[in-house]
Amino acid sequence: MKTKPLSFTSIFDLVLCISEAVDLVSPLVADHHRRTVQVVYNLASHLKMPETEIRDLVMAAALHDIGGLSRQDRLGALDFEYKDPYGHAVRSYLLLRTFAPFNRVADIVRFHHVPWDNGKGAQLDGIPVSPSSHLLHLADRVAILINPNVEILDQVEGIIQKIEPESGPRFVPGQVAALKEISKVEAFWLDTIYSLSLNTLNRRLAWPKMEIMDDDFLGLSNLFSRIIDFRSPFTATHSAGVAACAIKLGKYAGFDDSDCHYLHLAGLLHDLGKLAVPSEILEKPGGLTPLEYDVVRRHTYHTFRIMETLQILDIVREWGAYHHERLDGYGYPFHLEEKEIPLGSRIISVSDIFTALIEKRPYREGLPPREVMEILNKASIEHRIDQKIVRLLEEHLDEIYDYVKTSQNEAAKRYSEFIQMSDKLTHQE
């Protein structure tokens, strides 16, 4: 299947979208990526590194914790004496290398917690560790020492006193020396707390425009879906199932190849906002409390807002984020009227319900497809979901069910391979 290439204003737009999505995992660490970006940018500029390397470092800083798939992972990384530094770094590396344009960034992130160890840290198990990884390590630790509730300029002396004894054992001495020099400049520290600092970097650096062709398009889709789904074995295959169901229904509804590609991506991204939902709610074996249900209901709003930074994907954003809107106007989060709900959104809605009901969940077994169709037909008669789409699903039920299950089995295999590779590389390091 071919589609038109996607052309972003710059790759940095994409980086910001992913970084903002991952920051939903915990509001307590929401500013950590931004602070790390600003520290590493100023340090790299002070060291007069080539702009291509600075761009890679900025992207690595913005994405370095995407492997912190749980809230516990993200909060653990905020401990200066982090006891398990390699797990989330390896997972971040494995996720980032899914998308070819992030390969160099992935290599930087993989080793961003390797200590300098008085020069021994120049390699790990025979693999060279780049100066960029060590600089990201320093920037990351500086960023976690910043207390947002205390005047930043009053913290400088304490931060330097914490870092300086680690020059040699933990950090590269030349990089620590650069930090001490630049720490005398108030603007360096004020940049770290400036809420719009990432927007300024979009202008200061010459970010190249990028086109995403078919192969990269699949890589980008997989990157997003794995960030969303790999938080739990119970969610590891859901987006793949929704995307598979949607692409089949799209074809039967008359969508061309290009629009089916966008439907597939909308299926993979429809639950992007669920990164804001704690794993304990997603994996709860019983019914949700009203408060927990309210937390879950916010996820489509987050999906809609996060993807606003990627205007080229507006159609994907609408199709994915509107999947809990209802034709009778009682859906959420926007309470759209029937005429405002695109056909693509209606397809994702039916695909999401169908996939969720046939899946095994912590609180129930998956339902047989014929029983699911009874539920869907009832919902369509009540004018909650599109009756024509439900009929298409029923007409091709066996084929679509088999395709969804095959896609989910492949996703489950990828999840298992991801966990195994993560464990293997973590134990190596």
C-alpha angles and dihedrals in degrees: 000000000000128000136177113275116259113236117199125196085240140334087252090070088059092046091053092050093053093043093051091048093052091047088065089075089081130002087206090071099031095116098042096091092049094050092047091050092053094047094048093045093053093043093049091047091049089052088050094235117175113272093242089058091045090053091051090048092050091051091046091051092049092050104029096111101043087111089064089098096171133051089243090056092051095047092046090057089061091067109099089214093048106184099201105037101152102058099070092036091056092046090050089051093050092049095046096050088059086080112056097214088062097054096107090043090051091055091052092049095047093067101030093118098047109122118232090232093193092301100322088099091070084094138017121209089342094309115119115243110212124229086241091064090051092047090051088050091055093045091048092053093046089051094053091052091060112100108207090202095060128068104270097222090054089058099055098090093047093049093050090047089054095048102039098069088055093059103121101009096055110004135039107263094222091053092049088050089054090051091052091050096048093041087075089067111086092205090063091063096036089055089061093062098037105114094210096047094115091056090056091054089056086066102034095058125056099240111191120230113246137207120206113211127189099285094045090043089060090046092052091048091051092047092055095043093049093050088053101040106031093073090090140009087237092062099032095104106027100096092045089054094048091048092050093049092046095051091052093047090046092057092049090047090057101258115156122235094267094052091045087056089055091046089054091051091046088054091052093047102037093100097042089120091058087083083084091058113090116242091237089065094044091050098039109136094211139043121304124251117238089258093050090048090053089053090053093047091060093066097087091052090053090049090053096047098043093054093051088089089066102061091173087069097050092122091051090048093054095044092049102037096047095057093111095048113110132216090234091059096248098107128105155292098359102020091225121192120242094259090054095057112090121223090245090058091049090053092049090048094055091042092051094050093045094048094045093051096049091048126092110246131188090258101041147009121259115274124238112261094243090054089049090053090057089056092046094047090051090050091049093049088052087054095243097120134021112282094202092056091047090052091051089052092049093048091054098028100132094046094046093044091052091047092049092049092047091050091048093049089053090049090049089053091051090050091051091048090048092053093045093049091045091053092046095050093042092055090047091055 
